[in-house]
Every structure is written in C-alpha cells, then in structure tokens.
C-alpha cells in the first residue's frame, strides 16, 4: 500500500531533520558575504563578456 511507504518516508525525513545543525551567526554572515561577493564578480564578468561579444558581432555585421 502506498500510504505505508509514505508514512515510512515521513519517519525518515523526521530522523534526518533532527541531524540538521544551524550555523552560528558568525559563519552565517561570512557565508552570506562570500555569496554576495561571488555574485557581484560573476555578474560583472558576464556583463563584460556580453559587452565584448556584442561589440565583436557588431564589427562583423556592419
């Protein structure tokens, strides 16, 4: 029966959730800072590549 499998799944989820450890405030802020910096750097890199590619294509299409 499918509901027995579902109940067993929920039991296993409960066991796994008990194993989760929340990070302390210092490591959480450190991780947040890293995510923001990496996002900005990658955003700038993608923007620069987009600009270079669009300029390169416009040279060939004129």
Protein Blocks (a to p, Z undefined) as FASTA:
>chain_A
ZZlmmmmmmmmmmmmmmmpccddfklmmmmmmmmmmmmmmmmmmmmmmmmmmmmmmmmmm
ZZ
